[in-house]
Amino acid sequence: MEKYYLVFFCLAITLHNLEEALWLPRWSQLDTSFQKPVTPDEFHFAVLIITALAYLVTFLYLNFSNSNAIKWAFIGFLGSMIFNAIFPHLIGTLLMKTYVPGLATALLLNIPINTVILYKLHTLNLVTLKEIVISTVVIGMILLAMIPFLFMLGESLINY
């Protein structure tokens, strides 16, 4: 099976995280309970680490696709980015009535690209729906748990 199309996941998450990196720190300063204010240093560090993890997981899956743990990490990342497009980006935009940075790339890139990849993996019998759901929940929870820690590290390590 040709797996080169999996790198489109890396392109989508990179463009999405770039959109967030450019505008989310300033947007987070709005007076809202939806998002804790975050400095550019904190956010840029966290988004860089998350993006690097996405590349690492993709590289590992491309080279070691027979490993269930690596497969589950990859499909969990795909599913988590689909979920991330809906919450917080879409739901936040609707509730706050203001654009949440990252929404455009989430809707135009992350959802379609990640859905096609998951669909293709499923139709090739490389992954089950159960694996997609469980991996998405587990990886999503891990990523959510990492974010405050990465913000804290970014705040203490980076000072521009």
ZAVEX-145161 format. One record per residue: x, y, z of N, C-alpha, C in turn; residue in one letter; chain; residue number from 1. Coordinates in steps of 0.05 Angstrom, whole numbers, plus 5000, padded with zeros to 4 digits. Layout:
LUMMAR   n_u   n_v   n_w  ca_u  ca_v  ca_w   c_u   c_v   c_w  type  mol  seq
LUMMAR     X     Y     Z     X     Y     Z     X     Y     Z     A    A  NUM
...
//
This chain:
LUMMAR   n_u   n_v   n_w  ca_u  ca_v  ca_w   c_u   c_v   c_w  type  mol  seq
LUMMAR  5017  4976  5000  5000  5000  5000  5018  5025  5000     M    A    1
LUMMAR  5010  5044  4983  5024  5070  4983  5016  5086  5007     E    A    2
LUMMAR  5035  5096  5022  5029  5110  5047  5037  5140  5045     K    A    3
LUMMAR  5047  5149  5022  5057  5176  5020  5035  5197  5027     Y    A    4
LUMMAR  5010  5189  5022  4988  5208  5028  4986  5215  5057     Y    A    5
LUMMAR  4998  5199  5075  4996  5204  5103  5011  5230  5111     L    A    6
LUMMAR  5030  5238  5095  5044  5263  5101  5026  5288  5098     V    A    7
LUMMAR  5003  5285  5085  4983  5307  5084  4973  5314  5112     F    A    8
LUMMAR  4973  5294  5130  4967  5300  5158  4986  5320  5170     F    A    9
LUMMAR  5012  5316  5164  5033  5334  5174  5029  5362  5162     C    A   10
LUMMAR  5022  5364  5137  5017  5390  5125  4993  5404  5138     L    A   11
LUMMAR  4972  5389  5142  4948  5400  5154  4952  5410  5182     A    A   12
LUMMAR  4965  5394  5198  4970  5402  5226  4989  5425  5228     I    A   13
LUMMAR  5009  5426  5210  5028  5448  5210  5014  5474  5203     T    A   14
LUMMAR  4998  5474  5182  4984  5499  5174  4964  5507  5196     L    A   15
LUMMAR  4951  5488  5208  4932  5494  5229  4947  5506  5253     H    A   16
LUMMAR  4968  5494  5261  4983  5504  5284  4997  5531  5279     N    A   17
LUMMAR  5004  5535  5254  5015  5561  5246  4994  5583  5248     L    A   18
LUMMAR  4969  5577  5239  4947  5596  5242  4943  5603  5271     E    A   19
LUMMAR  4943  5582  5288  4939  5587  5317  4962  5603  5328     E    A   20
LUMMAR  4987  5596  5321  5010  5609  5332  5010  5639  5325     A    A   21
LUMMAR  5000  5646  5302  4999  5674  5293  4979  5690  5309     L    A   22
LUMMAR  4955  5679  5314  4934  5695  5325  4922  5686  5352     W    A   23
LUMMAR  4926  5662  5361  4913  5653  5385  4924  5666  5410     L    A   24
LUMMAR  4950  5671  5414  4958  5684  5439  4944  5711  5443     P    A   25
LUMMAR  4942  5727  5422  4928  5753  5425  4898  5749  5430     R    A   26
LUMMAR  4886  5730  5415  4858  5725  5418  4852  5715  5447     W    A   27
LUMMAR  4870  5700  5459  4866  5689  5485  4864  5711  5507     S    A   28
LUMMAR  4873  5735  5500  4872  5757  5519  4844  5769  5521     Q    A   29
LUMMAR  4826  5761  5504  4798  5771  5506  4787  5764  5533     L    A   30
LUMMAR  4770  5780  5543  4757  5775  5569  4736  5753  5566     D    A   31
LUMMAR  4743  5728  5569  4725  5706  5566  4733  5683  5585     T    A   32
LUMMAR  4714  5667  5592  4720  5644  5608  4726  5620  5591     S    A   33
LUMMAR  4724  5624  5564  4728  5602  5546  4757  5593  5544     F    A   34
LUMMAR  4775  5613  5546  4804  5607  5542  4820  5622  5563     Q    A   35
LUMMAR  4837  5608  5577  4856  5621  5595  4876  5637  5578     K    A   36
LUMMAR  4882  5662  5586  4902  5677  5571  4928  5662  5570     P    A   37
LUMMAR  4941  5663  5547  4967  5650  5543  4985  5670  5529     V    A   38
LUMMAR  5011  5669  5537  5030  5687  5524  5040  5674  5498     T    A   39
LUMMAR  5051  5690  5480  5062  5678  5456  5084  5657  5462     P    A   40
LUMMAR  5101  5663  5482  5122  5644  5488  5111  5617  5497     D    A   41
LUMMAR  5091  5618  5514  5079  5593  5524  5066  5578  5501     E    A   42
LUMMAR  5051  5592  5485  5036  5579  5464  5054  5569  5442     F    A   43
LUMMAR  5073  5585  5433  5091  5577  5412  5107  5552  5420     H    A   44
LUMMAR  5116  5551  5444  5130  5527  5454  5112  5502  5453     F    A   45
LUMMAR  5088  5505  5463  5069  5482  5464  5062  5473  5436     A    A   46
LUMMAR  5056  5492  5418  5048  5484  5391  5071  5472  5375     V    A   47
LUMMAR  5095  5481  5381  5119  5469  5368  5122  5440  5377     L    A   48
LUMMAR  5119  5434  5402  5122  5407  5413  5100  5389  5402     I    A   49
LUMMAR  5075  5399  5401  5053  5383  5391  5057  5377  5361     I    A   50
LUMMAR  5066  5396  5346  5071  5392  5318  5094  5372  5313     T    A   51
LUMMAR  5115  5375  5329  5137  5356  5327  5128  5327  5334     A    A   52
LUMMAR  5111  5325  5354  5100  5298  5361  5083  5287  5337     L    A   53
LUMMAR  5068  5304  5324  5053  5294  5301  5071  5284  5279     A    A   54
LUMMAR  5093  5298  5274  5112  5289  5254  5126  5263  5263     Y    A   55
LUMMAR  5133  5261  5288  5146  5237  5298  5127  5213  5296     L    A   56
LUMMAR  5102  5216  5304  5083  5194  5303  5078  5186  5274     V    A   57
LUMMAR  5077  5205  5256  5073  5199  5227  5097  5184  5216     T    A   58
LUMMAR  5121  5194  5223  5146  5180  5214  5147  5151  5224     F    A   59
LUMMAR  5140  5148  5250  5141  5121  5261  5120  5103  5248     L    A   60
LUMMAR  5096  5114  5242  5076  5097  5229  5084  5090  5201     Y    A   61
LUMMAR  5096  5109  5186  5105  5103  5159  5126  5081  5159     L    A   62
LUMMAR  5143  5080  5180  5165  5061  5180  5159  5036  5197     N    A   63
LUMMAR  5140  5037  5215  5135  5014  5233  5105  5010  5235     F    A   64
LUMMAR  5091  5009  5213  5062  5007  5213  5051  4980  5225     S    A   65
LUMMAR  5069  4961  5228  5060  4935  5240  5057  4937  5270     N    A   66
LUMMAR  5068  4958  5282  5066  4961  5311  5039  4973  5318     S    A   67
LUMMAR  5024  4958  5334  4997  4968  5342  4999  4994  5358     N    A   68
LUMMAR  5018  4996  5376  5020  5020  5392  5025  5045  5374     A    A   69
LUMMAR  5042  5042  5355  5048  5064  5337  5023  5070  5319     I    A   70
LUMMAR  5010  5050  5309  4985  5053  5294  4964  5068  5310     K    A   71
LUMMAR  4960  5059  5335  4940  5072  5352  4947  5101  5358     W    A   72
LUMMAR  4973  5107  5362  4981  5134  5367  4975  5152  5343     A    A   73
LUMMAR  4981  5141  5319  4976  5156  5294  4947  5161  5290     F    A   74
LUMMAR  4931  5140  5291  4902  5144  5286  4889  5161  5308     I    A   75
LUMMAR  4900  5159  5332  4890  5175  5354  4896  5205  5350     G    A   76
LUMMAR  4919  5210  5338  4926  5238  5332  4907  5248  5310     F    A   77
LUMMAR  4902  5232  5290  4884  5240  5268  4856  5247  5280     L    A   78
LUMMAR  4846  5228  5296  4819  5232  5307  4818  5256  5326     G    A   79
LUMMAR  4839  5260  5341  4840  5282  5360  4839  5309  5346     S    A   80
LUMMAR  4853  5311  5323  4852  5336  5308  4825  5341  5295     M    A   81
LUMMAR  4811  5320  5288  4783  5323  5278  4766  5334  5301     I    A   82
LUMMAR  4768  5321  5324  4753  5330  5348  4760  5359  5355     F    A   83
LUMMAR  4786  5366  5354  4796  5393  5360  4783  5414  5341     N    A   84
LUMMAR  4777  5406  5317  4764  5425  5298  4737  5433  5308     A    A   85
LUMMAR  4723  5413  5320  4696  5418  5330  4696  5433  5357     I    A   86
LUMMAR  4712  5422  5376  4715  5434  5401  4745  5437  5407     F    A   87
LUMMAR  4755  5459  5409  4743  5485  5416  4737  5503  5392     P    A   88
LUMMAR  4748  5498  5369  4746  5518  5347  4718  5525  5338     H    A   89
LUMMAR  4703  5505  5328  4676  5511  5318  4657  5519  5340     L    A   90
LUMMAR  4656  5504  5362  4638  5510  5384  4645  5537  5396     I    A   91
LUMMAR  4671  5542  5400  4680  5568  5411  4672  5591  5393     G    A   92
LUMMAR  4675  5588  5367  4667  5609  5349  4637  5615  5351     T    A   93
LUMMAR  4621  5594  5352  4592  5597  5354  4584  5609  5381     L    A   94
LUMMAR  4595  5599  5403  4587  5609  5429  4596  5638  5434     L    A   95
LUMMAR  4621  5644  5426  4632  5670  5431  4624  5691  5410     M    A   96
LUMMAR  4614  5681  5388  4607  5699  5365  4631  5715  5356     K    A   97
LUMMAR  4655  5703  5357  4679  5714  5347  4696  5691  5337     T    A   98
LUMMAR  4712  5697  5317  4728  5676  5304  4750  5666  5323     Y    A   99
LUMMAR  4750  5640  5327  4771  5627  5343  4794  5619  5324     V    A  100
LUMMAR  4818  5630  5328  4840  5624  5310  4845  5594  5307     P    A  101
LUMMAR  4847  5586  5282  4851  5557  5276  4826  5545  5264     G    A  102
LUMMAR  4804  5559  5265  4779  5548  5254  4780  5542  5224     L    A  103
LUMMAR  4790  5561  5209  4791  5557  5180  4807  5533  5172     A    A  104
LUMMAR  4832  5530  5182  4848  5507  5175  4838  5482  5187     T    A  105
LUMMAR  4824  5483  5210  4813  5460  5222  4790  5449  5204     A    A  106
LUMMAR  4773  5467  5195  4750  5458  5178  4759  5451  5149     L    A  107
LUMMAR  4777  5467  5138  4785  5463  5110  4807  5442  5106     L    A  108
LUMMAR  4823  5437  5126  4845  5418  5123  4843  5394  5142     L    A  109
LUMMAR  4842  5400  5168  4843  5377  5187  4820  5358  5184     N    A  110
LUMMAR  4796  5368  5183  4773  5349  5181  4774  5333  5155     I    A  111
LUMMAR  4776  5346  5132  4775  5330  5108  4799  5311  5104     P    A  112
LUMMAR  4823  5321  5109  4847  5305  5105  4848  5281  5125     I    A  113
LUMMAR  4843  5287  5150  4844  5266  5170  4822  5246  5166     N    A  114
LUMMAR  4798  5255  5158  4776  5237  5153  4782  5218  5130     T    A  115
LUMMAR  4793  5229  5109  4800  5213  5085  4821  5192  5093     V    A  116
LUMMAR  4841  5200  5108  4862  5181  5117  4850  5159  5134     I    A  117
LUMMAR  4833  5166  5153  4821  5146  5170  4802  5128  5154     L    A  118
LUMMAR  4788  5139  5136  4770  5124  5118  4786  5104  5102     Y    A  119
LUMMAR  4808  5113  5090  4825  5096  5074  4837  5073  5090     K    A  120
LUMMAR  4847  5080  5114  4858  5059  5132  4836  5039  5140     L    A  121
LUMMAR  4812  5049  5144  4790  5031  5152  4782  5013  5128     H    A  122
LUMMAR  4779  5024  5105  4770  5008  5081  4791  4988  5073     T    A  123
LUMMAR  4816  4993  5080  4838  4974  5074  4840  4954  5097     L    A  124
LUMMAR  4822  4955  5116  4822  4937  5139  4848  4939  5156     N    A  125
LUMMAR  4859  4963  5156  4883  4967  5173  4876  4977  5200     L    A  126
LUMMAR  4851  4986  5203  4842  4997  5229  4812  4993  5231     V    A  127
LUMMAR  4803  4987  5255  4774  4984  5259  4762  5010  5270     T    A  128
LUMMAR  4736  5012  5269  4723  5036  5280  4727  5037  5311     L    A  129
LUMMAR  4728  5014  5324  4733  5013  5352  4761  5024  5359     K    A  130
LUMMAR  4781  5017  5343  4808  5027  5347  4809  5057  5343     E    A  131
LUMMAR  4794  5067  5323  4794  5096  5318  4782  5111  5342     I    A  132
LUMMAR  4760  5101  5352  4746  5115  5374  4764  5114  5399     V    A  133
LUMMAR  4773  5090  5406  4789  5087  5431  4815  5103  5429     I    A  134
LUMMAR  4829  5101  5406  4854  5116  5402  4849  5146  5403     S    A  135
LUMMAR  4828  5155  5391  4822  5184  5392  4817  5193  5420     T    A  136
LUMMAR  4802  5178  5436  4797  5186  5464  4823  5186  5480     V    A  137
LUMMAR  4839  5165  5478  4864  5162  5494  4884  5184  5486     V    A  138
LUMMAR  4889  5186  5460  4909  5206  5451  4899  5234  5456     I    A  139
LUMMAR  4873  5239  5452  4861  5265  5458  4865  5272  5487     G    A  140
LUMMAR  4861  5253  5505  4864  5259  5534  4894  5264  5540     M    A  141
LUMMAR  4911  5249  5528  4940  5254  5532  4948  5281  5523     I    A  142
LUMMAR  4939  5289  5499  4946  5315  5488  4934  5338  5506     L    A  143
LUMMAR  4910  5334  5514  4897  5354  5532  4913  5357  5558     L    A  144
LUMMAR  4921  5335  5569  4937  5335  5594  4964  5348  5590     A    A  145
LUMMAR  4975  5345  5567  5002  5356  5561  5002  5387  5559     M    A  146
LUMMAR  4980  5398  5549  4979  5426  5542  4986  5445  5566     I    A  147
LUMMAR  4973  5442  5589  4981  5459  5611  5011  5456  5619     P    A  148
LUMMAR  5020  5431  5619  5048  5426  5625  5067  5439  5605     F    A  149
LUMMAR  5060  5438  5579  5076  5451  5558  5075  5481  5561     L    A  150
LUMMAR  5052  5492  5568  5050  5521  5573  5069  5529  5595     F    A  151
LUMMAR  5069  5514  5617  5086  5519  5640  5115  5518  5631     M    A  152
LUMMAR  5122  5497  5616  5150  5495  5607  5158  5518  5589     L    A  153
LUMMAR  5140  5524  5570  5145  5547  5552  5149  5573  5567     G    A  154
LUMMAR  5133  5577  5588  5135  5602  5603  5162  5603  5618     E    A  155
LUMMAR  5172  5580  5627  5197  5580  5643  5222  5578  5625     S    A  156
LUMMAR  5219  5566  5602  5243  5562  5585  5248  5584  5564     L    A  157
LUMMAR  5226  5597  5555  5228  5616  5534  5221  5643  5544     I    A  158
LUMMAR  5239  5662  5539  5234  5690  5548  5244  5709  5527     N    A  159
LUMMAR  5227  5716  5508  5235  5735  5487  5223  5762  5493     Y    A  160
//
